[in-house]
Amino acid sequence: MSTDTPDAPGDEMPSRAELAARVDELEDALAEATGEDDGKKMSIIATKGTLDMAYPPLILASTAAAFGYEVTVFHTFWGLEILHEERSKDLKLSSVGNPNMPVPNAVAALPGMDRVTTKMMEKKIADNDTATIEELVETSLDMGVEFQACQMTIDLMDYDEAEFYDGVTTGVGAATALQDMADADIQLLV
């Protein structure tokens, strides 16, 4: 004797598509109930404040935000220069020790060469219609990128928090940055 009971007349088994739709509904309800989201997260640590090193974290952050990533950029030490509203407009390019500079190190070490190479780079940026640091910071903030300023560096280097771009998060420590990196899908040190 079979333990299976026959279906009552008129009861139809759900189709495969109906079952798949129900599974999707249940997964969405579970994700909502547990606070999970499908969003990807990127965490960047910015440590440099020269003209050439300000671009990588800003371009990566704004591009990731455009692709729907939740992006946090933790700025520490010289990286805070990028967040300083006035200083970020006057970042320099170091010509000494930069293997891609069109001048040898012996010439690059001469007084005034950093100013010359900075002007060369600024001209390339303008001629190429590349966004400025200020434009990239503002665009990134508008796209929801969270720029964090390291509190220890603010104190150590005597920064005035009021001089950072509006929207920059201050009072952030290394423990917060580490937790953010641990939670991120992509972690970068620039």
One Martini backbone bead per residue (centre of mass of N, CA, C, O) as a GRO file, in nm:
protein
  190
    1MET     BB    1   0.095   0.037   0.023
    2SER     BB    2   0.061   0.361  -0.030
    3THR     BB    3   0.149   0.686   0.112
    4ASP     BB    4   0.044   0.820  -0.120
    5THR     BB    5  -0.158   1.081  -0.206
    6PRO     BB    6  -0.381   1.175  -0.400
    7ASP     BB    7  -0.488   1.414  -0.574
    8ALA     BB    8  -0.714   1.623  -0.593
    9PRO     BB    9  -0.939   1.726  -0.777
   10GLY     BB   10  -0.800   2.026  -0.935
   11ASP     BB   11  -0.511   1.992  -0.843
   12GLU     BB   12  -0.227   2.181  -0.921
   13MET     BB   13   0.080   2.202  -1.016
   14PRO     BB   14   0.327   2.398  -1.016
   15SER     BB   15   0.528   2.560  -1.198
   16ARG     BB   16   0.847   2.632  -1.246
   17ALA     BB   17   0.805   2.942  -1.267
   18GLU     BB   18   0.639   2.969  -1.006
   19LEU     BB   19   0.858   2.862  -0.816
   20ALA     BB   20   1.077   3.067  -0.888
   21ALA     BB   21   0.916   3.317  -0.803
   22ARG     BB   22   0.879   3.228  -0.507
   23VAL     BB   23   1.178   3.215  -0.435
   24ASP     BB   24   1.238   3.511  -0.494
   25GLU     BB   25   1.044   3.626  -0.285
   26LEU     BB   26   1.175   3.489  -0.037
   27GLU     BB   27   1.459   3.609  -0.071
   28ASP     BB   28   1.373   3.906  -0.052
   29ALA     BB   29   1.242   3.884   0.229
   30LEU     BB   30   1.497   3.788   0.374
   31ALA     BB   31   1.682   4.026   0.304
   32GLU     BB   32   1.501   4.239   0.435
   33ALA     BB   33   1.488   4.111   0.725
   34THR     BB   34   1.829   4.099   0.744
   35GLY     BB   35   1.961   4.351   0.573
   36GLU     BB   36   2.028   4.264   0.303
   37ASP     BB   37   2.235   4.329   0.012
   38ASP     BB   38   2.347   4.343  -0.334
   39GLY     BB   39   2.556   4.541  -0.292
   40LYS     BB   40   2.845   4.678  -0.367
   41LYS     BB   41   3.181   4.721  -0.218
   42MET     BB   42   3.416   4.997  -0.174
   43SER     BB   43   3.760   5.033  -0.052
   44ILE     BB   44   3.967   5.324   0.003
   45ILE     BB   45   4.313   5.417   0.038
   46ALA     BB   46   4.446   5.748   0.086
   47THR     BB   47   4.808   5.867   0.100
   48LYS     BB   48   4.826   6.080  -0.131
   49GLY     BB   49   4.903   6.450  -0.240
   50THR     BB   50   4.946   6.445  -0.535
   51LEU     BB   51   4.845   6.503  -0.844
   52ASP     BB   52   4.887   6.205  -0.955
   53MET     BB   53   4.756   6.067  -0.673
   54ALA     BB   54   4.457   6.188  -0.682
   55TYR     BB   55   4.318   6.042  -0.923
   56PRO     BB   56   4.277   5.736  -0.864
   57PRO     BB   57   4.064   5.746  -0.627
   58LEU     BB   58   3.857   5.927  -0.782
   59ILE     BB   59   3.808   5.753  -1.033
   60LEU     BB   60   3.735   5.490  -0.891
   61ALA     BB   61   3.501   5.599  -0.719
   62SER     BB   62   3.318   5.721  -0.943
   63THR     BB   63   3.295   5.464  -1.114
   64ALA     BB   64   3.178   5.276  -0.900
   65ALA     BB   65   2.928   5.450  -0.842
   66ALA     BB   66   2.817   5.429  -1.137
   67PHE     BB   67   2.797   5.097  -1.082
   68GLY     BB   68   2.667   5.085  -0.768
   69TYR     BB   69   2.864   5.136  -0.559
   70GLU     BB   70   2.976   5.141  -0.239
   71VAL     BB   71   3.181   5.422  -0.136
   72THR     BB   72   3.502   5.439   0.034
   73VAL     BB   73   3.734   5.707   0.138
   74PHE     BB   74   4.037   5.689   0.311
   75HIS     BB   75   4.213   5.963   0.447
   76THR     BB   76   4.570   5.981   0.484
   77PHE     BB   77   4.778   6.197   0.541
   78TRP     BB   78   4.843   6.327   0.233
   79GLY     BB   79   4.543   6.261   0.141
   80LEU     BB   80   4.408   6.520   0.273
   81GLU     BB   81   4.463   6.725   0.043
   82ILE     BB   82   4.216   6.640  -0.133
   83LEU     BB   83   3.997   6.756   0.092
   84HIS     BB   84   4.116   7.031   0.062
   85GLU     BB   85   3.981   7.291  -0.091
   86GLU     BB   86   4.249   7.458  -0.153
   87ARG     BB   87   4.492   7.254  -0.182
   88SER     BB   88   4.363   7.082  -0.420
   89LYS     BB   89   4.427   7.328  -0.633
   90ASP     BB   90   4.769   7.293  -0.547
   91LEU     BB   91   4.894   7.046  -0.656
   92LYS     BB   92   5.182   6.854  -0.690
   93LEU     BB   93   5.463   6.742  -0.885
   94SER     BB   94   5.697   6.498  -0.864
   95SER     BB   95   6.014   6.460  -1.030
   96VAL     BB   96   6.148   6.294  -0.822
   97GLY     BB   97   6.144   5.948  -0.875
   98ASN     BB   98   5.998   5.965  -1.158
   99PRO     BB   99   6.013   5.752  -1.429
  100ASN     BB  100   5.797   5.932  -1.622
  101MET     BB  101   5.970   6.159  -1.652
  102PRO     BB  102   6.114   6.385  -1.900
  103VAL     BB  103   6.341   6.384  -1.668
  104PRO     BB  104   6.612   6.363  -1.506
  105ASN     BB  105   6.699   6.355  -1.178
  106ALA     BB  106   6.921   6.574  -1.193
  107VAL     BB  107   6.712   6.784  -1.306
  108ALA     BB  108   6.470   6.745  -1.106
  109ALA     BB  109   6.644   6.863  -0.851
  110LEU     BB  110   6.607   7.129  -0.937
  111PRO     BB  111   6.507   7.425  -0.883
  112GLY     BB  112   6.161   7.434  -0.995
  113MET     BB  113   6.076   7.154  -1.130
  114ASP     BB  114   5.805   7.098  -0.998
  115ARG     BB  115   5.668   7.341  -1.128
  116VAL     BB  116   5.712   7.254  -1.420
  117THR     BB  117   5.575   6.970  -1.409
  118THR     BB  118   5.305   7.074  -1.311
  119LYS     BB  119   5.243   7.254  -1.555
  120MET     BB  120   5.252   7.027  -1.762
  121MET     BB  121   5.018   6.864  -1.638
  122GLU     BB  122   4.801   7.085  -1.641
  123LYS     BB  123   4.804   7.112  -1.947
  124LYS     BB  124   4.720   6.824  -2.014
  125ILE     BB  125   4.452   6.836  -1.865
  126ALA     BB  126   4.333   7.072  -2.025
  127ASP     BB  127   4.378   6.961  -2.320
  128ASN     BB  128   4.207   6.685  -2.238
  129ASP     BB  129   3.957   6.750  -2.060
  130THR     BB  130   4.012   6.698  -1.765
  131ALA     BB  131   3.927   6.662  -1.466
  132THR     BB  132   3.938   6.800  -1.178
  133ILE     BB  133   3.968   6.756  -0.855
  134GLU     BB  134   3.719   6.917  -0.775
  135GLU     BB  135   3.523   6.775  -0.971
  136LEU     BB  136   3.566   6.485  -0.858
  137VAL     BB  137   3.476   6.538  -0.573
  138GLU     BB  138   3.192   6.650  -0.632
  139THR     BB  139   3.091   6.410  -0.797
  140SER     BB  140   3.131   6.194  -0.581
  141LEU     BB  141   2.947   6.319  -0.370
  142ASP     BB  142   2.691   6.319  -0.553
  143MET     BB  143   2.718   5.985  -0.577
  144GLY     BB  144   2.791   5.891  -0.257
  145VAL     BB  145   3.065   5.927  -0.172
  146GLU     BB  146   3.275   5.849   0.103
  147PHE     BB  147   3.466   6.084   0.272
  148GLN     BB  148   3.744   6.019   0.483
  149ALA     BB  149   3.898   6.157   0.776
  150CYS     BB  150   4.170   6.123   0.959
  151GLN     BB  151   4.197   6.208   1.285
  152MET     BB  152   4.497   6.173   1.349
  153THR     BB  153   4.593   6.351   1.110
  154ILE     BB  154   4.449   6.605   1.182
  155ASP     BB  155   4.601   6.640   1.451
  156LEU     BB  156   4.898   6.608   1.357
  157MET     BB  157   4.861   6.835   1.103
  158ASP     BB  158   4.658   7.065   1.179
  159TYR     BB  159   4.371   7.058   1.077
  160ASP     BB  160   4.086   7.218   0.939
  161GLU     BB  161   3.773   7.091   0.899
  162ALA     BB  162   3.640   7.349   0.758
  163GLU     BB  163   3.842   7.306   0.487
  164PHE     BB  164   3.671   7.100   0.387
  165TYR     BB  165   3.464   6.958   0.210
  166ASP     BB  166   3.150   6.923   0.172
  167GLY     BB  167   3.081   6.592   0.315
  168VAL     BB  168   3.305   6.527   0.493
  169THR     BB  169   3.424   6.279   0.704
  170THR     BB  170   3.492   6.302   1.037
  171GLY     BB  171   3.635   6.111   1.298
  172VAL     BB  172   3.809   5.885   1.167
  173GLY     BB  173   3.939   5.569   1.215
  174ALA     BB  174   4.113   5.279   1.171
  175ALA     BB  175   3.889   5.085   1.265
  176THR     BB  176   3.678   5.179   1.061
  177ALA     BB  177   3.844   5.122   0.808
  178LEU     BB  178   3.881   4.817   0.856
  179GLN     BB  179   3.581   4.742   0.863
  180ASP     BB  180   3.518   4.846   0.580
  181MET     BB  181   3.715   4.653   0.437
  182ALA     BB  182   3.590   4.383   0.544
  183ASP     BB  183   3.300   4.456   0.399
  184ALA     BB  184   3.432   4.457   0.129
  185ASP     BB  185   3.483   4.353  -0.204
  186ILE     BB  186   3.682   4.605  -0.242
  187GLN     BB  187   4.039   4.669  -0.190
  188LEU     BB  188   4.234   4.979  -0.171
  189LEU     BB  189   4.574   5.105  -0.210
  190VAL     BB  190   4.692   5.454  -0.289
   0.00000   0.00000   0.00000
